[in-house]
Amino acid sequence: MSIETVDAVVIGMGPGGEDVATRLATAGLAVVGVEGRLVGGECPYYACVPTKMMVRAAEALAEAGRVGALAGSAQAQPDWRPVAARIRDEATDNWDDTVAVERFEKAGGRFVRGWGRISAPGEVTVTTADGPRVFRADRAIVLNPGTAPAVPPIEGLAETPYWTNREAVAATAVPESLIVLGGGPVGMEFAQIFSRFGAQVTVIVRHRILPKEEPEAADLVAETLTAEGLSIRSGVEATRI
Ligand SMILES: Cc1cc2nc3c(=O)[nH]c(=O)nc-3n(C[C@H](O)[C@H](O)[C@H](O)COP(=O)(O)OP(=O)(O)OC[C@H]3O[C@@H](n4cnc5c(N)ncnc54)[C@H](O)[C@@H]3O)c2cc1C
């Protein structure tokens, strides 16, 4: 198998990797950017951008609900279709990264779609749809593999269809009910969004919600969400699905 020699190989083209790879390419280095999924990573396709569209929509509904107490009367009928359409068309291009790939290539980078691994000192092998490709990086290998949703080892979970953030942002309808396992910011964001769109939401947390925040702040959020109709079960653990 032939080995191609370049200056740098960047594995993982999320916001971090894409930025590094683009800067190196712009500076004139021969750079290969390797991405197994979508250039842009989690943020534009499964995280920051689509979830903020969901949050904004849920906020609009909540604001409409406050009109009665503040400014007269308003009626809002939740409808998930515009949210799903905006995420598909405006945020993710239907989960298509053509524009991002072209942007990187225009900056002078070479893009390879596939999963990279360091196969020898200074060497990266990429498993692509057309077979393996090997690159020798003369100056640097940059690792930016980011994160993947953690799936807790709960009996029965693996055999049950479930959502992570990736499925949740691609939802085309609001479920009747939803159990959110874990009360970090991501879980709480989804909990509030889907609750505001009419799902019966129960949050299950081992200790308390937002464990990295000040307890007073987390208590205030819990109080607010409970008043909105979410059920928060703190200090409990899911043992079986
Ligand atoms: C639901 C959710 C909401 C969020 N909301 C916000 C927000 O509002 N604001 C904010 O600032 N942050 C938010 N974040 C965090 C933000 O998404 C991350 O901080 C950001 O995506 C991290 O960028 P990254 O480049 O480090 O990694 P990632 O975005 O995870 O990208 C890493 C990339 O590497 C690829 N990869 C991994 N291993 C390999 C390999 N071996 N070969 C090839 N490719 C590989 C992956 O496919 C992935 O595309 C949110 C996260 C989630 C999950």
The ligand as an SDF file (V2000), in Angstrom:
LIG
                    3D

 53 58  0  0  0  0  0  0  0  0999 V2000
  -26.6530   18.2860   22.9120 C   0  0  0  0  0  0  0  0  0  0  0  0
  -25.4490   19.1780   22.9990 C   0  0  0  0  0  0  0  0  0  0  0  0
  -25.6250   20.5610   23.0210 C   0  0  0  0  0  0  0  0  0  0  0  0
  -24.5140   21.4080   23.0770 C   0  0  0  0  0  0  0  0  0  0  0  0
  -24.7280   22.7450   23.0830 N   0  0  0  0  0  0  0  0  0  0  0  0
  -23.6690   23.5890   23.1080 C   0  0  0  0  0  0  0  0  0  0  0  0
  -23.8530   25.0060   23.0950 C   0  0  0  0  0  0  0  0  0  0  0  0
  -24.9850   25.4750   23.0430 O   0  0  0  0  0  0  0  0  0  0  0  0
  -22.7590   25.7850   23.1110 N   0  0  0  0  0  0  0  0  0  0  0  0
  -21.4910   25.2660   23.1530 C   0  0  0  0  0  0  0  0  0  0  0  0
  -20.5220   26.0170   23.1700 O   0  0  0  0  0  0  0  0  0  0  0  0
  -21.2870   23.9330   23.1720 N   0  0  0  0  0  0  0  0  0  0  0  0
  -22.3300   23.0850   23.1540 C   0  0  0  0  0  0  0  0  0  0  0  0
  -22.1100   21.7300   23.1490 N   0  0  0  0  0  0  0  0  0  0  0  0
  -20.7320   21.2310   23.1630 C   0  0  0  0  0  0  0  0  0  0  0  0
  -20.1000   21.2120   21.7480 C   0  0  0  0  0  0  0  0  0  0  0  0
  -20.8820   20.4400   20.8660 O   0  0  0  0  0  0  0  0  0  0  0  0
  -18.7040   20.6340   21.8620 C   0  0  0  0  0  0  0  0  0  0  0  0
  -17.9870   21.3820   22.7950 O   0  0  0  0  0  0  0  0  0  0  0  0
  -17.9620   20.6730   20.5330 C   0  0  0  0  0  0  0  0  0  0  0  0
  -18.6790   19.9900   19.5260 O   0  0  0  0  0  0  0  0  0  0  0  0
  -16.6020   20.0540   20.7380 C   0  0  0  0  0  0  0  0  0  0  0  0
  -15.8800   20.1550   19.5470 O   0  0  0  0  0  0  0  0  0  0  0  0
  -14.7080   19.1510   19.2150 P   0  0  0  0  0  0  0  0  0  0  0  0
  -14.1200   19.5720   17.9160 O   0  0  0  0  0  0  0  0  0  0  0  0
  -13.7970   19.0410   20.3660 O   0  0  0  0  0  0  0  0  0  0  0  0
  -15.3790   17.6970   19.0940 O   0  0  0  0  0  0  0  0  0  0  0  0
  -16.6310   17.1120   18.2990 P   0  0  0  0  0  0  0  0  0  0  0  0
  -17.5910   18.1480   17.9010 O   0  0  0  0  0  0  0  0  0  0  0  0
  -17.1150   15.9380   19.1080 O   0  0  0  0  0  0  0  0  0  0  0  0
  -15.9840   16.5780   16.9580 O   0  0  0  0  0  0  0  0  0  0  0  0
  -15.1080   15.4880   16.9380 C   0  0  0  0  0  0  0  0  0  0  0  0
  -15.2190   14.8360   15.5650 C   0  0  0  0  0  0  0  0  0  0  0  0
  -14.2110   13.8460   15.4710 O   0  0  0  0  0  0  0  0  0  0  0  0
  -14.7180   12.7660   14.7260 C   0  0  0  0  0  0  0  0  0  0  0  0
  -13.8970   11.6080   15.0410 N   0  0  0  0  0  0  0  0  0  0  0  0
  -13.7410   11.0120   16.2600 C   0  0  0  0  0  0  0  0  0  0  0  0
  -12.8500   10.0180   16.1780 N   0  0  0  0  0  0  0  0  0  0  0  0
  -12.4440    9.9730   14.8770 C   0  0  0  0  0  0  0  0  0  0  0  0
  -11.5290    9.1430   14.1760 C   0  0  0  0  0  0  0  0  0  0  0  0
  -10.8430    8.1710   14.7820 N   0  0  0  0  0  0  0  0  0  0  0  0
  -11.3650    9.3550   12.8410 N   0  0  0  0  0  0  0  0  0  0  0  0
  -12.0640   10.3270   12.2060 C   0  0  0  0  0  0  0  0  0  0  0  0
  -12.9350   11.1480   12.8200 N   0  0  0  0  0  0  0  0  0  0  0  0
  -13.1130   10.9700   14.1440 C   0  0  0  0  0  0  0  0  0  0  0  0
  -16.1640   12.6490   15.1560 C   0  0  0  0  0  0  0  0  0  0  0  0
  -16.9310   11.9790   14.1560 O   0  0  0  0  0  0  0  0  0  0  0  0
  -16.5430   14.1270   15.3170 C   0  0  0  0  0  0  0  0  0  0  0  0
  -17.1550   14.6460   14.1560 O   0  0  0  0  0  0  0  0  0  0  0  0
  -23.2020   20.8650   23.1240 C   0  0  0  0  0  0  0  0  0  0  0  0
  -23.0230   19.4750   23.1250 C   0  0  0  0  0  0  0  0  0  0  0  0
  -24.1220   18.6340   23.0560 C   0  0  0  0  0  0  0  0  0  0  0  0
  -23.9060   17.1460   23.0240 C   0  0  0  0  0  0  0  0  0  0  0  0
  1  2  1  0
  2  3  1  0
  2 52  2  0
  3  4  2  0
  4  5  1  0
  4 50  1  0
  5  6  2  0
  6  7  1  0
  6 13  1  0
  7  8  2  0
  7  9  1  0
  9 10  1  0
 10 11  2  0
 10 12  1  0
 12 13  2  0
 13 14  1  0
 14 15  1  0
 14 50  1  0
 15 16  1  0
 16 17  1  0
 16 18  1  0
 18 19  1  0
 18 20  1  0
 20 21  1  0
 20 22  1  0
 22 23  1  0
 23 24  1  0
 24 25  2  0
 24 26  1  0
 24 27  1  0
 27 28  1  0
 28 29  2  0
 28 30  1  0
 28 31  1  0
 31 32  1  0
 32 33  1  0
 33 34  1  0
 33 48  1  0
 34 35  1  0
 35 36  1  0
 35 46  1  0
 36 37  1  0
 36 45  1  0
 37 38  2  0
 38 39  1  0
 39 40  1  0
 39 45  2  0
 40 41  1  0
 40 42  2  0
 42 43  1  0
 43 44  2  0
 44 45  1  0
 46 47  1  0
 46 48  1  0
 48 49  1  0
 50 51  2  0
 51 52  1  0
 52 53  1  0
M  END
$$$$
